[in-house]
Amino acid sequence: MSSSASSARGSVNEAGGAAPDPYLPGAGTNAFRVERYELDLDYRVASNRLSGRAVLHGVTCVPASAIVLDLAGLRATKVLLDGRKPLRFSQRAGQLVVSAQNPFEARQPFTLEVRYEGNPRPRRGLWGEVGWEELTDGVLVAGQPNGAPSWFPCNDHLGDKASYRFTVTTDANYRVVCNGVLQSHTARSSRETWVYEQADPMPAYLATVQIGRYALLELDSGRHGTPVPQTVAVSHALADRARAGLALQPAMMRTFSSCFGPYPFPGYVVVVTEDELEIPLEAQAMSILGPNHLGLDWESQRLIAHELSHQWFGNALTAASWQDIWLHEGFACYAEWIWSEEAGVMAVADRAGAAWRRLAAEEQDILVGDPGPGRMFDDRVYKRGALAVHAVRMAVGDLAFFAVLQDWTASHRHGSVTTQDFIMAVSRATAVDAESLLHPWLYEEPLPPLPAS
């Protein structure tokens, strides 16, 4: 089995660039890393007009003559590199190329300021439309996997995590919700400005802006024994539905914190749009649901649990390459099963058996550990990935299994991980040969037997 770490590292080319993630060949680079983004956005809801100023603080990883950022559908109007005009800048094929007056050496810090404007819109690709999307009355940003460049210039590389500061000015009577902690909210005439600080590092695809006529309500998490603040941004008309639909979320938070280790962020926000959504979305320390996801039925509740669990698996711990997306989705699907048992709906073993039988009836033509870009979000990545997690649990026993998961999330908190990292973590902590155990689940097409309870 080949380690995904080699795919994530890429290869340096003669121009000083680096091979991007093979699943997103037109996005991102590891020729440099961004340590911090400072985004100052001015947005007009009625005309969908965005004016932005992005300041990126970064450092080169290899010698380079240019900094190449991802920016799609918006026009850069002014660029400064370390406070001065660059040799030149140009845009083509969804990229902003900033050529330096003097070539960069490896490990050289830089500051890049980009002013830009336009009418942001989603990007179309293999996964439908992703990125900045207008709602009936507001905005939704869905960044996974390559939607971030639709609203700010970035290094859209899964392994490049940075801190963020968002300053967003928009029309009065709209609430702006971004990742992180609200620092200030000011109003002047018909405009309001919201400032958020996201101190914990995150990749660009998890950065988000949500704009709507939202009020904030708090979920009662204290009686469920969890200190994590949980709030909901929702219209007054949908507030009662949101409170009812999310009533069990504090208990989910308690369960997952017990199983996976402490919740990794200062708080958790759920945004409920007025528009119905095809699927819910997750961003760092946030989930976005439609009103159609607020039911008390299992399908709605499992989605609420799924998005919450991504805060551990996907956000605090992020795959170094999209080929390892099962480390996000397989674990989040398994978290659904854990909640199902905790809530008294169906035992984990029964969920695993039902999933195995459905998979057995389907084509056996996917490698879950390397599904290919067109199948990144195939349901088999979720279900068979969850069965791979279940196979580990059955092999090592509950005590060792949850100890491994808690050490896994603690050791790699706010970092990037690979399948090989997980295999090594299981093998080090137990007597199980994790590579032999997981290889058939992840890197062979035939479905292995259902793990014995």
C-alpha positions in Angstrom: 0.0 0.0 0.0 1.4 3.4 -0.9 1.3 6.1 1.7 -0.8 9.1 0.9 1.8 11.4 2.5 3.9 11.2 -0.7 0.9 12.4 -2.7 0.3 15.3 -0.4 3.9 16.5 -0.6 3.9 16.8 -4.4 7.0 17.5 -6.5 8.8 20.7 -7.2 9.1 21.8 -10.8 11.7 24.0 -12.4 9.7 27.2 -12.2 9.7 26.9 -8.4 6.1 25.7 -8.2 4.9 22.4 -6.8 2.5 19.7 -7.9 -0.9 20.3 -6.4 -3.2 17.7 -4.9 -3.7 15.1 -7.7 -7.4 15.2 -7.1 -7.5 19.0 -7.8 -4.8 19.5 -10.3 -5.8 23.2 -10.9 -5.8 24.2 -7.3 -3.3 25.1 -4.7 0.4 24.5 -4.3 2.9 23.6 -1.6 5.6 25.9 -3.0 4.6 28.3 -0.2 2.3 28.3 2.8 0.0 31.0 4.1 0.2 31.5 7.9 -2.6 34.1 8.1 -5.3 35.7 6.0 -6.8 39.1 6.8 -9.9 39.6 4.7 -11.8 42.9 4.5 -15.0 42.5 2.4 -17.7 44.9 1.4 -20.8 43.2 0.0 -24.0 44.6 -1.5 -26.8 42.0 -1.2 -29.2 43.3 -3.8 -26.6 43.6 -6.6 -24.4 40.7 -5.4 -21.4 43.0 -5.6 -18.2 42.2 -3.6 -15.2 44.5 -3.1 -12.4 42.9 -1.2 -9.0 43.4 0.3 -7.0 40.3 1.2 -3.7 40.5 3.0 -1.8 37.2 3.1 1.2 36.6 5.4 3.1 33.6 4.0 6.5 32.0 3.7 8.0 30.2 0.7 8.9 26.5 0.9 11.1 26.4 -2.2 12.9 29.1 -4.4 10.3 30.8 -6.6 10.0 33.8 -8.9 6.3 34.2 -8.4 3.4 33.6 -6.0 0.5 31.9 -7.6 -2.9 32.2 -5.9 -6.3 30.7 -6.7 -8.9 33.4 -7.6 -11.9 32.6 -9.9 -14.5 34.9 -11.3 -13.3 38.1 -9.6 -10.9 40.7 -10.9 -7.7 41.8 -9.1 -7.4 45.5 -9.3 -4.2 46.2 -7.2 -1.5 44.0 -5.8 1.3 44.9 -3.4 4.1 42.4 -2.6 5.9 43.3 0.7 4.5 46.8 0.4 5.7 47.5 -3.1 4.4 46.9 -6.6 5.4 43.5 -8.0 7.1 43.1 -11.3 3.7 42.3 -12.7 0.5 40.4 -12.0 -1.9 38.6 -14.3 -4.9 36.4 -14.1 -5.7 33.3 -16.1 -7.5 30.0 -15.7 -8.7 30.7 -12.2 -5.2 31.8 -10.9 -3.6 35.1 -9.9 0.1 35.1 -10.8 2.2 37.7 -8.9 5.8 38.0 -10.3 8.4 39.3 -7.8 10.9 42.0 -8.5 13.5 39.7 -7.0 13.2 35.9 -6.8 12.3 34.3 -3.5 14.6 32.1 -1.6 13.3 29.1 0.3 11.8 29.8 3.7 11.5 33.5 2.9 8.5 35.3 4.5 6.3 37.6 2.4 3.2 39.7 2.7 0.9 40.0 -0.3 -2.0 42.4 -0.5 -4.7 42.0 -3.2 -7.6 44.3 -3.9 -10.3 42.7 -6.0 -13.9 43.1 -7.0 -16.8 41.5 -9.0 -20.0 39.5 -8.7 -19.1 36.3 -7.0 -20.7 33.1 -8.2 -20.3 29.4 -7.6 -17.7 27.3 -9.4 -19.0 24.4 -11.5 -17.2 21.1 -11.6 -17.4 17.4 -10.9 -19.2 18.1 -7.6 -21.8 20.5 -8.9 -21.7 24.1 -7.9 -19.5 25.1 -5.0 -18.4 28.4 -3.5 -20.2 31.7 -3.0 -23.9 31.3 -3.7 -26.8 33.8 -3.5 -29.8 32.7 -1.5 -33.3 34.2 -1.9 -32.3 36.9 0.7 -28.6 36.5 1.6 -25.5 34.5 1.0 -24.2 31.0 1.6 -20.6 29.8 1.1 -20.0 26.1 0.5 -16.2 25.7 0.0 -15.7 22.0 -0.3 -13.6 21.1 -2.1 -12.5 24.0 -4.3 -15.1 26.8 -3.7 -12.8 29.2 -1.7 -11.3 31.0 -4.7 -14.9 32.1 -5.7 -14.7 34.8 -3.0 -11.1 35.4 -1.9 -7.5 34.9 -3.3 -6.0 31.9 -1.5 -3.7 28.9 -1.7 -6.5 26.4 -2.1 -4.4 23.5 -0.9 -5.9 21.0 1.6 -2.7 20.8 3.6 -2.2 24.6 4.0 -3.8 25.7 7.2 -3.8 29.3 8.4 -5.4 31.7 10.9 -8.0 34.2 9.6 -9.5 37.6 10.4 -12.7 38.4 8.7 -14.0 42.0 8.4 -17.3 42.0 6.5 -19.4 45.1 5.8 -22.9 44.6 4.4 -26.4 46.0 4.3 -28.1 46.9 7.6 -30.5 44.3 9.2 -28.4 41.4 7.9 -26.3 39.3 10.2 -22.9 38.1 9.0 -21.6 34.8 10.4 -18.0 33.7 9.8 -15.6 31.2 11.3 -14.2 32.0 14.7 -15.1 34.4 17.5 -17.0 37.6 17.0 -14.8 40.5 17.9 -17.0 43.5 17.1 -20.2 44.6 15.4 -20.7 48.2 14.4 -23.4 50.1 12.5 -23.1 53.2 10.4 -26.0 54.6 8.4 -27.3 51.8 6.2 -24.2 49.6 6.6 -23.0 47.2 9.3 -19.6 45.7 9.9 -18.8 42.4 11.6 -15.3 41.3 12.6 -14.4 37.7 13.4 -11.1 36.1 14.5 -10.4 32.5 13.6 -7.3 31.7 15.6 -7.2 27.9 15.1 -5.6 27.1 11.7 -7.8 25.9 8.9 -7.5 25.2 5.1 -9.2 27.7 2.7 -12.1 25.4 1.8 -13.4 25.5 5.4 -13.4 29.3 5.5 -17.0 30.7 5.1 -19.2 33.7 5.2 -23.0 33.3 5.8 -25.2 36.4 5.4 -29.0 36.5 6.2 -31.7 38.1 8.3 -30.7 36.0 11.2 -31.1 36.2 15.0 -29.0 34.3 17.4 -30.4 31.8 19.9 -28.5 29.6 22.4 -29.0 25.9 22.9 -29.2 24.7 26.4 -25.9 22.7 26.6 -25.4 23.1 30.4 -27.9 20.4 31.4 -26.2 18.0 29.0 -22.9 18.3 30.8 -21.0 20.1 28.0 -19.4 23.5 28.5 -19.2 24.1 24.7 -21.3 27.2 23.8 -23.7 26.2 21.0 -25.7 28.9 19.1 -28.0 28.9 16.2 -28.2 31.7 13.6 -31.8 31.5 12.3 -34.6 33.8 11.2 -37.4 34.6 13.7 -39.8 32.6 11.6 -37.8 29.4 11.9 -36.6 29.8 15.4 -39.0 27.4 17.0 -38.4 24.8 14.4 -34.6 25.2 14.8 -34.8 24.8 18.6 -36.9 21.7 18.3 -34.8 20.1 15.5 -31.6 20.8 17.3 -32.7 19.9 20.8 -30.6 16.8 20.9 -27.4 18.4 19.6 -26.0 19.2 23.1 -26.3 15.5 23.9 -24.5 14.7 20.7 -21.8 17.1 21.7 -21.5 15.3 25.1 -21.4 11.9 23.4 -18.8 12.8 20.8 -16.6 14.6 23.4 -16.6 11.5 25.5 -15.8 9.2 22.6 -13.4 11.4 20.5 -11.9 13.8 23.1 -12.6 17.4 23.9 -14.4 19.5 21.4 -11.6 21.2 19.5 -12.9 24.8 19.1 -14.2 27.6 21.4 -17.8 27.2 20.3 -20.1 25.7 17.7 -22.6 27.6 15.5 -25.4 26.2 13.3 -26.7 28.5 10.6 -30.2 27.6 9.4 -31.0 29.2 6.0 -34.5 30.1 4.9 -33.9 28.4 1.6 -34.1 24.6 1.6 -30.8 23.0 0.9 -30.0 19.7 -1.0 -27.5 18.7 1.7 -26.2 20.2 4.9 -22.7 21.7 4.9 -19.9 22.0 7.5 -17.2 24.6 7.9 -14.8 25.0 10.8 -16.7 25.4 14.0 -19.9 25.7 12.1 -22.6 23.8 10.2 -25.2 25.1 7.7 -28.6 23.4 7.5 -31.7 24.1 5.6 -35.1 24.1 7.2 -35.7 20.7 5.6 -33.0 19.3 7.9 -34.7 20.1 11.1 -36.9 17.1 11.5 -36.9 14.7 14.4 -36.7 11.7 12.1 -33.5 9.6 12.0 -32.5 11.0 8.5 -32.5 14.6 9.8 -30.9 13.8 13.1 -28.1 11.7 11.6 -27.2 14.6 9.4 -27.0 16.9 12.4 -24.7 14.4 14.1 -22.7 13.9 11.0 -21.9 17.6 10.5 -21.1 18.0 14.2 -18.6 15.1 14.1 -16.7 16.7 11.3 -15.4 19.2 13.8 -13.1 16.4 15.0 -12.7 14.5 11.7 -12.2 16.9 8.8 -11.7 20.2 10.6 -9.4 19.8 13.6 -7.8 16.9 11.8 -7.8 17.4 8.0 -6.6 14.9 5.4 -3.4 16.0 3.8 -4.7 14.9 0.4 -8.2 14.5 -0.9 -7.5 10.9 -1.7 -7.7 10.3 2.0 -11.2 11.8 2.3 -12.4 8.6 4.0 -10.6 10.0 7.1 -13.3 12.6 7.1 -16.4 10.9 5.8 -15.9 7.3 7.1 -15.3 8.6 10.7 -18.3 11.0 10.4 -20.5 8.2 9.2 -19.3 6.0 12.1 -20.1 8.9 14.5 -23.7 8.7 13.2 -23.8 5.1 14.2 -22.4 5.9 17.7 -25.1 8.5 18.2 -27.8 6.1 16.9 -26.9 3.6 19.7 -26.6 6.4 22.3 -30.0 7.7 21.3 -31.6 4.3 21.5 -32.5 4.2 17.8 -30.3 1.3 16.6 -27.1 -0.4 17.8 -23.8 0.2 16.1 -23.6 -3.5 15.2 -27.0 -3.3 13.5 -26.0 -0.2 11.6 -22.8 -1.8 10.5 -24.7 -4.9 9.3 -27.3 -2.9 7.4 -24.5 -0.9 5.7 -22.6 -4.0 4.8 -25.6 -5.7 3.2 -26.3 -2.6 1.1 -22.7 -2.4 0.0 -22.7 -6.2 -0.8 -25.6 -5.6 -3.2 -23.7 -2.8 -5.1 -20.8 -2.9 -7.6 -17.5 -3.7 -6.1 -15.5 -1.2 -8.2 -14.1 1.4 -5.8 -11.0 1.8 -3.7 -12.2 3.8 -0.6 -8.7 4.8 0.3 -8.1 6.3 -3.2 -11.6 6.7 -4.9 -10.5 9.2 -7.6 -11.8 12.8 -7.8 -15.1 11.9 -9.4 -16.0 9.5 -6.6 -14.7 11.5 -3.6 -18.3 11.9 -2.3 -19.5 8.5 -3.3 -21.7 7.0 -0.6 -19.5 3.9 -0.5 -16.6 6.1 0.7 -18.8 7.0 3.7 -20.3 3.6 4.5 -17.3 1.4 3.7 -15.1 3.9 5.4 -17.3 3.6 8.5 -17.0 -0.2 8.3 -13.2 0.1 8.2 -13.4 2.1 11.4 -15.8 -0.6 12.8 -13.3 -3.3 11.8 -10.7 -1.6 13.9 -13.0 -1.4 16.9 -13.9 -5.1 16.6 -10.3 -6.1 16.3 -8.9 -4.1 19.3 -11.9 -3.9 21.6 -13.8 -0.8 22.9 -11.3 0.3 25.6 -8.4 0.4 23.2 -10.5 1.7 20.3 -11.7 4.8 22.1 -8.3 5.4 23.6 -6.8 5.3 20.1 -9.4 7.8 18.8 -8.8 10.2 21.6 -5.0 10.0 21.2 -5.5 10.4 17.4 -7.4 13.6 17.8 -5.2 15.0 20.5 -1.9 14.2 18.8 -2.9 15.7 15.4 -5.1 18.5 16.6 -5.3 21.3 14.0 -2.9 19.4 11.8 -2.9 17.4 8.6 -3.2 13.6 8.6 -2.8 10.6 6.2 -4.1 7.1 6.2 -0.6 5.9 7.0 -0.7 8.1 10.1 -3.8 6.4 11.3 -2.5 2.9 10.5 0.6 3.7 12.5 -1.4 5.1 15.4 -3.5 1.9 15.7 -0.5 -0.3 15.3 1.6 1.5 18.0 -1.2 1.5 20.5 -2.4 -2.1 20.1 -1.2 -5.5 19.2 -3.1 -5.4 15.9 -1.4 -5.3 12.5 -3.5 -2.3 11.3 -2.1 -2.3 7.8 -3.2 -5.9 7.1 -6.5 -5.2 8.8 -7.4 -2.0 6.8 -5.8 -2.7 3.4 -8.8 -4.9 2.2 -11.3 -2.3 3.3 -9.4 0.7 1.7 -7.3 -0.6 -1.1 -9.0 -3.7 -2.5 -12.3 -3.7 -4.5 -14.0 -6.8 -3.1 -16.0 -6.2 0.1 -14.4 -7.9 3.1 -16.6 -10.0 5.4 -18.6 -8.1 8.0 -16.5 -7.6 11.1 -17.6 -10.0 13.8 -19.1 -8.5 17.0 
